[in-house]
């Protein structure tokens, strides 16, 4: 009995990341990644991709002492195997996010962040062009909410349909109630970039409530209550429209 190993099918991620700091706490990052067969291990519908390239840049600016702006656009190109035709489809996708945050000079140290994240979707996977953005490895997970019903900017499967690509609007606020107790409230609105004909694009909204209490310098107690308000897309795709609740309580110890 003999076994063969196909190295071309093994997942791999290669690339470079550079960072340059400028005046007034500004930062400019530039990166380029080559992804080989990795996304198909992360998603049930992941692209079988021998050549998947991501070119991105990130700017962080502080025009005011309390104001910070972060912009991160990304472009993806390459080719994926076409299961229908046995050939290759070209990749043409883009995504990224824009964050604006402000820390107020007030009691309780309130802060506010407004964010918009986006990833292109694909309504037709058989036209020789792959347009669904894949961004789990390159985006900040807090943009997607604590329930993880929307895992990333590529989209989400609901019943038998694919809500492809995601547009996420987020408002996040934080208060420091005491020197050891902090509180935050996030609101996310999810809209698909592409859905099948006849289906709405609104996926739903999520509210996240989070508390953190420092028992000591190395030990913290974290608690969170989260609620996902499903939109009519769930009823269209599954015949049901049931909201989702998610709670957790945990102890965090630093060594």
GROMACS elastic network, one bead per residue, 0.5 to 0.9 nm:
[ bonds ]
;  ai    aj funct       b0    kb
    5     8     6  0.89010   500
    5     9     6  0.87353   500
    6     9     6  0.57012   500
    6    10     6  0.72092   500
    7    10     6  0.53116   500
    7    11     6  0.86280   500
    8    11     6  0.80805   500
    8    36     6  0.79925   500
    8    37     6  0.82404   500
    8    50     6  0.73230   500
    9    36     6  0.79210   500
    9    37     6  0.63976   500
    9    50     6  0.77099   500
   10    36     6  0.74892   500
   10    37     6  0.64947   500
   10    38     6  0.80326   500
   11    35     6  0.77581   500
   11    36     6  0.53860   500
   11    39     6  0.84378   500
   11    40     6  0.89413   500
   11    41     6  0.81552   500
   11    50     6  0.89649   500
   12    34     6  0.81166   500
   12    35     6  0.60514   500
   12    36     6  0.50474   500
   12    37     6  0.67652   500
   12    38     6  0.62042   500
   13    33     6  0.69092   500
   13    34     6  0.58023   500
   13    36     6  0.63015   500
   13    37     6  0.87677   500
   13    38     6  0.73217   500
   14    32     6  0.84550   500
   14    33     6  0.55710   500
   14    34     6  0.50923   500
   14    35     6  0.65700   500
   14    36     6  0.85136   500
   15    31     6  0.73439   500
   15    32     6  0.53720   500
   15    34     6  0.58338   500
   15    35     6  0.85779   500
   16    30     6  0.83516   500
   16    31     6  0.55685   500
   16    32     6  0.56172   500
   16    33     6  0.66015   500
   17    29     6  0.71476   500
   17    30     6  0.59422   500
   17    32     6  0.67575   500
   17    33     6  0.85190   500
   18    28     6  0.83588   500
   18    29     6  0.55540   500
   18    30     6  0.53397   500
   18    31     6  0.62255   500
   19    27     6  0.69773   500
   19    28     6  0.57382   500
   19    30     6  0.65278   500
   19    31     6  0.87242   500
   19    58     6  0.89898   500
   20    26     6  0.85016   500
   20    27     6  0.57082   500
   20    28     6  0.51361   500
   20    29     6  0.62782   500
   20    30     6  0.87261   500
   21    25     6  0.68975   500
   21    26     6  0.58312   500
   21    28     6  0.63695   500
   21    29     6  0.86696   500
   22    25     6  0.62000   500
   22    26     6  0.50206   500
   22    27     6  0.59408   500
   22    28     6  0.77924   500
   23    26     6  0.57935   500
   23    27     6  0.84977   500
   24    61     6  0.76400   500
   24    62     6  0.63079   500
   24    63     6  0.76303   500
   24    64     6  0.87197   500
   24    65     6  0.85717   500
   25    60     6  0.79929   500
   25    61     6  0.69264   500
   25    62     6  0.64208   500
   26    59     6  0.74387   500
   26    60     6  0.52843   500
   26    62     6  0.62366   500
   26    63     6  0.88684   500
   27    58     6  0.77995   500
   27    59     6  0.57681   500
   27    61     6  0.67387   500
   28    57     6  0.73487   500
   28    58     6  0.57367   500
   28    60     6  0.65211   500
   28    61     6  0.87515   500
   29    56     6  0.83328   500
   29    57     6  0.54524   500
   29    59     6  0.64965   500
   29    60     6  0.86901   500
   30    55     6  0.79896   500
   30    56     6  0.60578   500
   30    58     6  0.64797   500
   30    59     6  0.89613   500
   31    54     6  0.80792   500
   31    55     6  0.60899   500
   31    56     6  0.54412   500
   31    57     6  0.62137   500
   31    58     6  0.86546   500
   32    53     6  0.72704   500
   32    54     6  0.56506   500
   32    56     6  0.64236   500
   32    57     6  0.87796   500
   33    52     6  0.81941   500
   33    53     6  0.56290   500
   33    54     6  0.51450   500
   33    55     6  0.66976   500
   33    56     6  0.87497   500
   34    51     6  0.70709   500
   34    52     6  0.58285   500
   34    54     6  0.66292   500
   35    38     6  0.62385   500
   35    39     6  0.79810   500
   35    49     6  0.77074   500
   35    50     6  0.75003   500
   35    51     6  0.64940   500
   35    53     6  0.60916   500
   35    54     6  0.79595   500
   36    39     6  0.81607   500
   36    48     6  0.85959   500
   36    49     6  0.59776   500
   36    51     6  0.58601   500
   36    52     6  0.63831   500
   36    53     6  0.88392   500
   37    40     6  0.61589   500
   37    41     6  0.75314   500
   37    46     6  0.89599   500
   37    47     6  0.77272   500
   37    48     6  0.58023   500
   37    50     6  0.55770   500
   37    51     6  0.79776   500
   37    52     6  0.82410   500
   38    41     6  0.56585   500
   38    42     6  0.70488   500
   38    46     6  0.84509   500
   38    47     6  0.86150   500
   38    48     6  0.82084   500
   38    49     6  0.76279   500
   38    50     6  0.89141   500
   39    42     6  0.50728   500
   39    43     6  0.64024   500
   39    45     6  0.88910   500
   39    46     6  0.52857   500
   39    47     6  0.63150   500
   39    48     6  0.75848   500
   39    49     6  0.77358   500
   39   134     6  0.74786   500
   39   136     6  0.87697   500
   40    43     6  0.54828   500
   40    44     6  0.68079   500
   40    45     6  0.67513   500
   40    47     6  0.52323   500
   40    48     6  0.57345   500
   40    49     6  0.76796   500
   41    44     6  0.74765   500
   41    46     6  0.69021   500
   42    45     6  0.87224   500
   42    46     6  0.67604   500
   42   136     6  0.88045   500
   43    47     6  0.83763   500
   45    48     6  0.89457   500
   45   157     6  0.88584   500
   46    49     6  0.85433   500
   46   134     6  0.86514   500
   47    80     6  0.64535   500
   47    81     6  0.77374   500
   47   130     6  0.87424   500
   48    80     6  0.57658   500
   48    81     6  0.58638   500
   48    82     6  0.82910   500
   48    83     6  0.88560   500
   49    52     6  0.60011   500
   49    78     6  0.83787   500
   49    79     6  0.65091   500
   49    81     6  0.63450   500
   50    78     6  0.84867   500
   50    79     6  0.71015   500
   50    80     6  0.64380   500
   50    81     6  0.77783   500
   51    77     6  0.81804   500
   51    78     6  0.51570   500
   51    79     6  0.53838   500
   51    80     6  0.67410   500
   51    91     6  0.89987   500
   52    76     6  0.70497   500
   52    77     6  0.61078   500
   52    79     6  0.63438   500
   52    80     6  0.75308   500
   52    91     6  0.75658   500
   53    75     6  0.82654   500
   53    76     6  0.54704   500
   53    77     6  0.53474   500
   53    78     6  0.58507   500
   53    79     6  0.88939   500
   53    91     6  0.88753   500
   54    74     6  0.67486   500
   54    75     6  0.57575   500
   54    77     6  0.67141   500
   54    78     6  0.88469   500
   54    94     6  0.89584   500
   55    73     6  0.86775   500
   55    74     6  0.57062   500
   55    75     6  0.53114   500
   55    76     6  0.63328   500
   55    77     6  0.85000   500
   56    72     6  0.70200   500
   56    73     6  0.58367   500
   56    75     6  0.62974   500
   56    76     6  0.86011   500
   56    96     6  0.85482   500
   56   138     6  0.89703   500
   57    71     6  0.81807   500
   57    72     6  0.56354   500
   57    73     6  0.60323   500
   57    74     6  0.67116   500
   58    70     6  0.71314   500
   58    71     6  0.56617   500
   58    73     6  0.69232   500
   58    74     6  0.88677   500
   59    69     6  0.79241   500
   59    70     6  0.55530   500
   59    71     6  0.51771   500
   59    72     6  0.63965   500
   60    68     6  0.70372   500
   60    69     6  0.57120   500
   60    71     6  0.66310   500
   60    72     6  0.87725   500
   61    64     6  0.88335   500
   61    67     6  0.84437   500
   61    68     6  0.57404   500
   61    69     6  0.51852   500
   61    70     6  0.64369   500
   61    71     6  0.87135   500
   62    65     6  0.64909   500
   62    66     6  0.76276   500
   62    67     6  0.56802   500
   62    69     6  0.63327   500
   62    70     6  0.89061   500
   63    66     6  0.85178   500
   63    67     6  0.64443   500
   63    68     6  0.69231   500
   63    69     6  0.79801   500
   64    68     6  0.73023   500
   65    68     6  0.80219   500
   65   103     6  0.88213   500
   66   101     6  0.81723   500
   66   102     6  0.54309   500
   66   103     6  0.51065   500
   66   104     6  0.68333   500
   66   105     6  0.81064   500
   67   100     6  0.74313   500
   67   101     6  0.58777   500
   67   103     6  0.67295   500
   68    99     6  0.80710   500
   68   100     6  0.58763   500
   68   101     6  0.52964   500
   68   102     6  0.64075   500
   68   103     6  0.87946   500
   69    98     6  0.75188   500
   69    99     6  0.57720   500
   69   101     6  0.65301   500
   69   102     6  0.89326   500
   70    97     6  0.80505   500
   70    98     6  0.57031   500
   70    99     6  0.50432   500
   70   100     6  0.64808   500
   70   101     6  0.85969   500
   71    96     6  0.78390   500
   71    97     6  0.61260   500
   71    99     6  0.65365   500
   71   100     6  0.88168   500
   72    95     6  0.85127   500
   72    96     6  0.52992   500
   72    97     6  0.54334   500
   72    98     6  0.64402   500
   72    99     6  0.88987   500
   73    94     6  0.75845   500
   73    95     6  0.60246   500
   73    97     6  0.65312   500
   73    98     6  0.83250   500
   74    93     6  0.85515   500
   74    94     6  0.55473   500
   74    95     6  0.52634   500
   74    96     6  0.55286   500
   74    97     6  0.89214   500
   74   138     6  0.89508   500
   75    92     6  0.77662   500
   75    93     6  0.60308   500
   75    95     6  0.66006   500
   75    96     6  0.85658   500
   75   133     6  0.86685   500
   76    91     6  0.67827   500
   76    92     6  0.60170   500
   76    93     6  0.51103   500
   76    94     6  0.58416   500
   76    95     6  0.84394   500
   76   133     6  0.73737   500
   76   134     6  0.83571   500
   77    90     6  0.71719   500
   77    92     6  0.50931   500
   77    93     6  0.66597   500
   77    94     6  0.87521   500
   78    89     6  0.84974   500
   78    90     6  0.58433   500
   78    92     6  0.75421   500
   79    88     6  0.60000   500
   79    89     6  0.53592   500
   79    91     6  0.51435   500
   79    92     6  0.87750   500
   79   129     6  0.85493   500
   79   130     6  0.79434   500
   80    87     6  0.84296   500
   80    88     6  0.53916   500
   80    89     6  0.52375   500
   80    90     6  0.64779   500
   80    91     6  0.69246   500
   80   129     6  0.89124   500
   80   130     6  0.74998   500
   81    84     6  0.89416   500
   81    85     6  0.85844   500
   81    86     6  0.66826   500
   81    87     6  0.57635   500
   81    89     6  0.60814   500
   81    90     6  0.88677   500
   82    85     6  0.55783   500
   82    86     6  0.52954   500
   82    87     6  0.52843   500
   82    88     6  0.52340   500
   82    89     6  0.58427   500
   82   125     6  0.86870   500
   82   126     6  0.78106   500
   82   128     6  0.75128   500
   83    86     6  0.53335   500
   83    87     6  0.75862   500
   83    88     6  0.87425   500
   84    87     6  0.81997   500
   84   126     6  0.72909   500
   85    88     6  0.81241   500
   85   126     6  0.86774   500
   87   128     6  0.89604   500
   88   128     6  0.73656   500
   88   129     6  0.89694   500
   89   126     6  0.86827   500
   89   127     6  0.81072   500
   89   129     6  0.51921   500
   89   130     6  0.62847   500
   90   128     6  0.63882   500
   90   130     6  0.59925   500
   90   131     6  0.86992   500
   91   128     6  0.87836   500
   91   129     6  0.58531   500
   91   131     6  0.61807   500
   91   132     6  0.83692   500
   92   129     6  0.68406   500
   92   130     6  0.61596   500
   92   131     6  0.52866   500
   92   132     6  0.81020   500
   92   133     6  0.84060   500
   93   119     6  0.77040   500
   93   120     6  0.59799   500
   93   121     6  0.79831   500
   93   130     6  0.74177   500
   93   132     6  0.60588   500
   93   133     6  0.52282   500
   93   134     6  0.83405   500
   94   118     6  0.83163   500
   94   119     6  0.60759   500
   94   120     6  0.59258   500
   94   131     6  0.81203   500
   94   132     6  0.83104   500
   94   133     6  0.60254   500
   94   134     6  0.88087   500
   95   117     6  0.74910   500
   95   118     6  0.51954   500
   95   120     6  0.62842   500
   95   133     6  0.64829   500
   95   134     6  0.84962   500
   95   135     6  0.78020   500
   95   153     6  0.78023   500
   96   116     6  0.85079   500
   96   117     6  0.57088   500
   96   118     6  0.56218   500
   96   119     6  0.66391   500
   96   135     6  0.83607   500
   96   138     6  0.87939   500
   96   139     6  0.75844   500
   96   153     6  0.86851   500
   97   115     6  0.70434   500
   97   116     6  0.54972   500
   97   118     6  0.62270   500
   97   119     6  0.88736   500
   97   139     6  0.82122   500
   97   143     6  0.89727   500
   97   168     6  0.89670   500
   98   114     6  0.83498   500
   98   115     6  0.55872   500
   98   116     6  0.53483   500
   98   117     6  0.64371   500
   99   113     6  0.68066   500
   99   114     6  0.58219   500
   99   116     6  0.66207   500
   99   117     6  0.84869   500
  100   112     6  0.82863   500
  100   113     6  0.55490   500
  100   114     6  0.53419   500
  100   115     6  0.63582   500
  101   111     6  0.71891   500
  101   112     6  0.55422   500
  101   114     6  0.63926   500
  101   115     6  0.84527   500
  101   172     6  0.89454   500
  102   110     6  0.86485   500
  102   111     6  0.56230   500
  102   112     6  0.54070   500
  102   113     6  0.64691   500
  103   106     6  0.87435   500
  103   109     6  0.70574   500
  103   110     6  0.61815   500
  103   112     6  0.66198   500
  103   113     6  0.88364   500
  104   107     6  0.85827   500
  104   109     6  0.62396   500
  104   110     6  0.55622   500
  104   111     6  0.58705   500
  104   112     6  0.81937   500
  105   108     6  0.89413   500
  105   109     6  0.64504   500
  105   110     6  0.77489   500
  106   109     6  0.55615   500
  106   110     6  0.67939   500
  107   110     6  0.74312   500
  107   176     6  0.85667   500
  107   177     6  0.89970   500
  108   174     6  0.89796   500
  108   175     6  0.55714   500
  108   177     6  0.56032   500
  108   178     6  0.73722   500
  108   179     6  0.89192   500
  108   182     6  0.89727   500
  109   174     6  0.79759   500
  109   175     6  0.59221   500
  109   176     6  0.58108   500
  109   177     6  0.84313   500
  110   173     6  0.71380   500
  110   174     6  0.55657   500
  110   176     6  0.69619   500
  111   172     6  0.81790   500
  111   173     6  0.55584   500
  111   174     6  0.52454   500
  111   175     6  0.68128   500
  112   171     6  0.73855   500
  112   172     6  0.57698   500
  112   174     6  0.67158   500
  113   170     6  0.78840   500
  113   171     6  0.57758   500
  113   172     6  0.50562   500
  113   173     6  0.63828   500
  113   174     6  0.89186   500
  114   169     6  0.76594   500
  114   170     6  0.57529   500
  114   172     6  0.64985   500
  114   173     6  0.89446   500
  115   143     6  0.78006   500
  115   168     6  0.79192   500
  115   169     6  0.58196   500
  115   171     6  0.64841   500
  115   172     6  0.83410   500
  116   143     6  0.84983   500
  116   167     6  0.73236   500
  116   168     6  0.56681   500
  116   170     6  0.63469   500
  117   143     6  0.73866   500
  117   153     6  0.77837   500
  117   166     6  0.78597   500
  117   167     6  0.57585   500
  117   168     6  0.50631   500
  117   169     6  0.65939   500
  117   170     6  0.83349   500
  118   133     6  0.89642   500
  118   153     6  0.64754   500
  118   165     6  0.75202   500
  118   166     6  0.56606   500
  118   168     6  0.62900   500
  118   169     6  0.88141   500
  118   193     6  0.84511   500
  119   132     6  0.73309   500
  119   133     6  0.52982   500
  119   134     6  0.77831   500
  119   135     6  0.79089   500
  119   152     6  0.89118   500
  119   153     6  0.51415   500
  119   154     6  0.63405   500
  119   155     6  0.82649   500
  119   164     6  0.87560   500
  119   165     6  0.50433   500
  119   166     6  0.52939   500
  119   167     6  0.64394   500
  119   192     6  0.89928   500
  119   193     6  0.75253   500
  120   131     6  0.63149   500
  120   132     6  0.54735   500
  120   133     6  0.53645   500
  120   134     6  0.89681   500
  120   153     6  0.80180   500
  120   154     6  0.74865   500
  120   164     6  0.75547   500
  120   166     6  0.68710   500
  120   167     6  0.83828   500
  120   192     6  0.88493   500
  120   193     6  0.61123   500
  120   194     6  0.80358   500
  121   130     6  0.88241   500
  121   131     6  0.56716   500
  121   133     6  0.64587   500
  121   153     6  0.88617   500
  121   154     6  0.69405   500
  121   155     6  0.74000   500
  121   163     6  0.79228   500
  121   166     6  0.71120   500
  121   192     6  0.75744   500
  121   193     6  0.52267   500
  121   194     6  0.53046   500
  121   195     6  0.84370   500
  122   125     6  0.64984   500
  122   129     6  0.87507   500
  122   130     6  0.68535   500
  122   132     6  0.51451   500
  122   133     6  0.86487   500
  122   163     6  0.88582   500
  122   164     6  0.57713   500
  122   165     6  0.70507   500
  122   193     6  0.79037   500
  122   194     6  0.59981   500
  122   195     6  0.82031   500
  123   131     6  0.84766   500
  123   132     6  0.88414   500
  123   162     6  0.85509   500
  123   163     6  0.87227   500
  123   164     6  0.70912   500
  123   193     6  0.88225   500
  123   194     6  0.54928   500
  123   195     6  0.62380   500
  123   196     6  0.64721   500
  123   197     6  0.87845   500
  124   127     6  0.61930   500
  124   128     6  0.89614   500
  124   129     6  0.84640   500
  124   130     6  0.84118   500
  124   131     6  0.87845   500
  124   196     6  0.88768   500
  125   128     6  0.72496   500
  125   129     6  0.71615   500
  125   130     6  0.64279   500
  125   131     6  0.82188   500
  126   129     6  0.75513   500
  126   130     6  0.84958   500
  127   130     6  0.80550   500
  130   133     6  0.86590   500
  131   165     6  0.86271   500
  132   153     6  0.87731   500
  132   154     6  0.59280   500
  132   155     6  0.81110   500
  132   164     6  0.65325   500
  132   165     6  0.58666   500
  133   153     6  0.66872   500
  133   154     6  0.51108   500
  133   155     6  0.84927   500
  133   164     6  0.86593   500
  133   165     6  0.64076   500
  133   166     6  0.88079   500
  134   137     6  0.81415   500
  134   138     6  0.86933   500
  134   152     6  0.78211   500
  134   153     6  0.66144   500
  134   154     6  0.50916   500
  134   155     6  0.88582   500
  134   165     6  0.86470   500
  135   138     6  0.52969   500
  135   139     6  0.60058   500
  135   152     6  0.63780   500
  135   153     6  0.58583   500
  135   154     6  0.66076   500
  136   139     6  0.58907   500
  136   140     6  0.82245   500
  136   141     6  0.78883   500
  136   151     6  0.76945   500
  136   152     6  0.55199   500
  136   153     6  0.72673   500
  136   154     6  0.81177   500
  137   140     6  0.86214   500
  139   142     6  0.89147   500
  139   143     6  0.80897   500
  139   152     6  0.79916   500
  139   153     6  0.84773   500
  140   143     6  0.60580   500
  140   144     6  0.81534   500
  141   144     6  0.56541   500
  141   145     6  0.74091   500
  141   146     6  0.85985   500
  141   148     6  0.88984   500
  141   151     6  0.81797   500
  141   152     6  0.75319   500
  142   145     6  0.55966   500
  142   146     6  0.71541   500
  143   146     6  0.89804   500
  143   152     6  0.85657   500
  143   168     6  0.74808   500
  143   169     6  0.84321   500
  143   170     6  0.69328   500
  143   188     6  0.78373   500
  144   147     6  0.82810   500
  144   148     6  0.66707   500
  144   149     6  0.82678   500
  144   150     6  0.60735   500
  144   151     6  0.65619   500
  144   152     6  0.64340   500
  144   153     6  0.82471   500
  144   168     6  0.75164   500
  144   170     6  0.86896   500
  144   188     6  0.74608   500
  144   190     6  0.87201   500
  145   148     6  0.60795   500
  145   149     6  0.80701   500
  145   150     6  0.76072   500
  145   151     6  0.86341   500
  145   186     6  0.79138   500
  145   187     6  0.82187   500
  145   188     6  0.68543   500
  145   206     6  0.68719   500
  145   207     6  0.79709   500
  145   208     6  0.70015   500
  145   226     6  0.85567   500
  146   149     6  0.82915   500
  146   206     6  0.86238   500
  146   207     6  0.88983   500
  146   208     6  0.67430   500
  146   224     6  0.85829   500
  146   225     6  0.89328   500
  146   226     6  0.69078   500
  146   246     6  0.80610   500
  147   150     6  0.78081   500
  147   151     6  0.88515   500
  147   206     6  0.82002   500
  147   208     6  0.84815   500
  147   226     6  0.67409   500
  147   227     6  0.77498   500
  147   228     6  0.74507   500
  147   244     6  0.82498   500
  147   245     6  0.78869   500
  147   246     6  0.61304   500
  147   247     6  0.87311   500
  148   151     6  0.51154   500
  148   152     6  0.83698   500
  149   156     6  0.78980   500
  149   228     6  0.83153   500
  149   244     6  0.89740   500
  150   153     6  0.78580   500
  150   154     6  0.89670   500
  150   155     6  0.69376   500
  150   156     6  0.61587   500
  150   166     6  0.86232   500
  150   190     6  0.82496   500
  151   154     6  0.81076   500
  151   155     6  0.75973   500
  151   156     6  0.73915   500
  152   155     6  0.65423   500
  152   156     6  0.82286   500
  152   165     6  0.88153   500
  152   166     6  0.77826   500
  153   156     6  0.86627   500
  153   164     6  0.85692   500
  153   165     6  0.57335   500
  153   167     6  0.73559   500
  153   168     6  0.83289   500
  154   163     6  0.87248   500
  154   164     6  0.61733   500
  154   166     6  0.62444   500
  155   162     6  0.73490   500
  155   163     6  0.54641   500
  155   166     6  0.53156   500
  155   192     6  0.68615   500
  155   193     6  0.83593   500
  155   194     6  0.89646   500
  156   161     6  0.88028   500
  156   162     6  0.61309   500
  156   163     6  0.53543   500
  156   164     6  0.65399   500
  156   165     6  0.80023   500
  156   166     6  0.83668   500
  156   192     6  0.85810   500
  157   160     6  0.71046   500
  157   161     6  0.59935   500
  157   163     6  0.61235   500
  157   164     6  0.81512   500
  158   161     6  0.55286   500
  158   162     6  0.62408   500
  158   163     6  0.71611   500
  158   233     6  0.82053   500
  158   234     6  0.66159   500
  158   237     6  0.62117   500
  158   238     6  0.72041   500
  159   162     6  0.80983   500
  159   234     6  0.78616   500
  159   237     6  0.54492   500
  159   238     6  0.52933   500
  160   237     6  0.66428   500
  160   238     6  0.77547   500
  161   195     6  0.76820   500
  161   196     6  0.72671   500
  161   237     6  0.64332   500
  162   194     6  0.82838   500
  162   195     6  0.64513   500
  162   196     6  0.75882   500
  163   166     6  0.78070   500
  163   191     6  0.86682   500
  163   192     6  0.54824   500
  163   193     6  0.73979   500
  163   194     6  0.60282   500
  163   195     6  0.50102   500
  163   196     6  0.79097   500
  163   201     6  0.74544   500
  163   203     6  0.80252   500
  164   192     6  0.59837   500
  164   193     6  0.60578   500
  164   194     6  0.51072   500
  164   195     6  0.63119   500
  165   191     6  0.85198   500
  165   192     6  0.55839   500
  165   194     6  0.64070   500
  165   195     6  0.89510   500
  166   190     6  0.67940   500
  166   191     6  0.58152   500
  166   193     6  0.55016   500
  166   194     6  0.82948   500
  167   189     6  0.80865   500
  167   190     6  0.58745   500
  167   191     6  0.50688   500
  167   192     6  0.60541   500
  167   193     6  0.65794   500
  168   188     6  0.65339   500
  168   189     6  0.55680   500
  168   191     6  0.64698   500
  168   192     6  0.87280   500
  169   187     6  0.81275   500
  169   188     6  0.56497   500
  169   189     6  0.51623   500
  169   190     6  0.68410   500
  169   191     6  0.86715   500
  170   186     6  0.69839   500
  170   187     6  0.55333   500
  170   189     6  0.65095   500
  170   190     6  0.89851   500
  171   185     6  0.83259   500
  171   186     6  0.57208   500
  171   187     6  0.52427   500
  171   188     6  0.67246   500
  172   184     6  0.71699   500
  172   185     6  0.58283   500
  172   187     6  0.63886   500
  172   188     6  0.86452   500
  173   183     6  0.83989   500
  173   184     6  0.55010   500
  173   185     6  0.54224   500
  173   186     6  0.64373   500
  174   182     6  0.72351   500
  174   183     6  0.56415   500
  174   185     6  0.65643   500
  174   186     6  0.87506   500
  175   178     6  0.88858   500
  175   181     6  0.87694   500
  175   182     6  0.57535   500
  175   183     6  0.52089   500
  175   184     6  0.62679   500
  175   185     6  0.89734   500
  176   179     6  0.67181   500
  176   180     6  0.77738   500
  176   181     6  0.60842   500
  176   183     6  0.62567   500
  176   184     6  0.87010   500
  177   180     6  0.78366   500
  177   181     6  0.55662   500
  177   182     6  0.55348   500
  177   183     6  0.69142   500
  178   182     6  0.68924   500
  179   182     6  0.78997   500
  179   214     6  0.87104   500
  180   212     6  0.79435   500
  180   213     6  0.55034   500
  180   214     6  0.50706   500
  180   215     6  0.76118   500
  180   216     6  0.87572   500
  181   211     6  0.72008   500
  181   212     6  0.57588   500
  181   214     6  0.66482   500
  182   210     6  0.83114   500
  182   211     6  0.58202   500
  182   212     6  0.53447   500
  182   213     6  0.66111   500
  182   214     6  0.89709   500
  183   209     6  0.76453   500
  183   210     6  0.57740   500
  183   212     6  0.66323   500
  184   208     6  0.80263   500
  184   209     6  0.60164   500
  184   210     6  0.52010   500
  184   211     6  0.66240   500
  184   212     6  0.88557   500
  185   207     6  0.72849   500
  185   208     6  0.56595   500
  185   210     6  0.64168   500
  186   206     6  0.79729   500
  186   207     6  0.57401   500
  186   208     6  0.50127   500
  186   209     6  0.66812   500
  186   210     6  0.85196   500
  187   205     6  0.72434   500
  187   206     6  0.57638   500
  187   208     6  0.65187   500
  188   204     6  0.84415   500
  188   205     6  0.54387   500
  188   206     6  0.50745   500
  188   207     6  0.65883   500
  188   208     6  0.84772   500
  189   202     6  0.84534   500
  189   203     6  0.80352   500
  189   204     6  0.61712   500
  189   206     6  0.66393   500
  190   201     6  0.88277   500
  190   202     6  0.64299   500
  190   203     6  0.53902   500
  190   204     6  0.54231   500
  190   205     6  0.59786   500
  190   206     6  0.82736   500
  191   194     6  0.89674   500
  191   201     6  0.56003   500
  191   203     6  0.52969   500
  191   204     6  0.71993   500
  192   195     6  0.67567   500
  192   200     6  0.86379   500
  192   202     6  0.62723   500
  192   203     6  0.65301   500
  193   201     6  0.69497   500
  194   201     6  0.68878   500
  195   198     6  0.81898   500
  195   199     6  0.61178   500
  195   200     6  0.71619   500
  195   201     6  0.61355   500
  196   199     6  0.58000   500
  196   200     6  0.85717   500
  197   200     6  0.85018   500
  199   232     6  0.88991   500
  199   233     6  0.65413   500
  199   236     6  0.69405   500
  199   237     6  0.81615   500
  200   203     6  0.79921   500
  200   231     6  0.87680   500
  200   232     6  0.72775   500
  200   233     6  0.56997   500
  200   236     6  0.83225   500
  201   233     6  0.70653   500
  202   205     6  0.88670   500
  202   230     6  0.89413   500
  202   231     6  0.62584   500
  202   232     6  0.76165   500
  202   233     6  0.66754   500
  203   229     6  0.88182   500
  203   230     6  0.64689   500
  203   231     6  0.53201   500
  203   232     6  0.75884   500
  203   233     6  0.60256   500
  203   234     6  0.75280   500
  204   228     6  0.70705   500
  204   229     6  0.54682   500
  204   232     6  0.82362   500
  204   233     6  0.83122   500
  204   234     6  0.89504   500
  205   227     6  0.84095   500
  205   228     6  0.57923   500
  205   229     6  0.50884   500
  205   230     6  0.67244   500
  205   231     6  0.78011   500
  206   226     6  0.71817   500
  206   227     6  0.56454   500
  206   229     6  0.59580   500
  206   230     6  0.85219   500
  207   225     6  0.84177   500
  207   226     6  0.56703   500
  207   227     6  0.53889   500
  207   228     6  0.65464   500
  207   229     6  0.82609   500
  208   224     6  0.71539   500
  208   225     6  0.61200   500
  208   227     6  0.66858   500
  208   228     6  0.87086   500
  209   223     6  0.83637   500
  209   224     6  0.54967   500
  209   225     6  0.51936   500
  209   226     6  0.60854   500
  209   227     6  0.89186   500
  210   222     6  0.74810   500
  210   223     6  0.58552   500
  210   225     6  0.66457   500
  210   226     6  0.84635   500
  211   221     6  0.81214   500
  211   222     6  0.58008   500
  211   223     6  0.52065   500
  211   224     6  0.62843   500
  212   220     6  0.67605   500
  212   221     6  0.57558   500
  212   223     6  0.65631   500
  212   224     6  0.88217   500
  213   216     6  0.89240   500
  213   219     6  0.87116   500
  213   220     6  0.54729   500
  213   221     6  0.51344   500
  213   222     6  0.65511   500
  213   223     6  0.87865   500
  214   217     6  0.68563   500
  214   218     6  0.79123   500
  214   219     6  0.61250   500
  214   221     6  0.64544   500
  214   222     6  0.88670   500
  215   218     6  0.78407   500
  215   219     6  0.54754   500
  215   220     6  0.53676   500
  215   221     6  0.70740   500
  216   219     6  0.50951   500
  216   220     6  0.68603   500
  217   220     6  0.80261   500
  217   254     6  0.85666   500
  218   252     6  0.79976   500
  218   253     6  0.56722   500
  218   254     6  0.50036   500
  218   255     6  0.72028   500
  219   251     6  0.71605   500
  219   252     6  0.56897   500
  219   254     6  0.65351   500
  220   250     6  0.84861   500
  220   251     6  0.58431   500
  220   252     6  0.50912   500
  220   253     6  0.66107   500
  220   254     6  0.87843   500
  221   249     6  0.74536   500
  221   250     6  0.59531   500
  221   252     6  0.62300   500
  221   253     6  0.89630   500
  222   248     6  0.80469   500
  222   249     6  0.57537   500
  222   250     6  0.52532   500
  222   251     6  0.61920   500
  222   252     6  0.72907   500
  223   247     6  0.76879   500
  223   248     6  0.57345   500
  223   250     6  0.64688   500
  223   251     6  0.88743   500
  224   246     6  0.81100   500
  224   247     6  0.56029   500
  224   248     6  0.54421   500
  224   249     6  0.66335   500
  225   245     6  0.76507   500
  225   246     6  0.60856   500
  225   248     6  0.68563   500
  226   244     6  0.82766   500
  226   245     6  0.57701   500
  226   246     6  0.50639   500
  226   247     6  0.61587   500
  226   248     6  0.89963   500
  227   243     6  0.72558   500
  227   244     6  0.57555   500
  227   246     6  0.63862   500
  227   247     6  0.87831   500
  228   243     6  0.56630   500
  228   244     6  0.50237   500
  228   245     6  0.64331   500
  228   246     6  0.84167   500
  229   242     6  0.79733   500
  229   243     6  0.50904   500
  229   244     6  0.69402   500
  230   233     6  0.77330   500
  230   234     6  0.65755   500
  230   235     6  0.87496   500
  230   241     6  0.63297   500
  230   242     6  0.65484   500
  230   243     6  0.53767   500
  230   244     6  0.77250   500
  231   234     6  0.61293   500
  231   235     6  0.76594   500
  231   241     6  0.71984   500
  231   243     6  0.88424   500
  232   235     6  0.50909   500
  232   236     6  0.62290   500
  232   237     6  0.86058   500
  232   240     6  0.87712   500
  232   241     6  0.67563   500
  233   236     6  0.50247   500
  233   237     6  0.60645   500
  233   238     6  0.84249   500
  233   241     6  0.82309   500
  234   237     6  0.51520   500
  234   238     6  0.57488   500
  234   239     6  0.70412   500
  234   240     6  0.62405   500
  234   241     6  0.54603   500
  234   242     6  0.81094   500
  235   238     6  0.53597   500
  235   242     6  0.85007   500
  236   239     6  0.57875   500
  236   240     6  0.77615   500
  236   241     6  0.86154   500
  237   240     6  0.80091   500
  238   241     6  0.79091   500
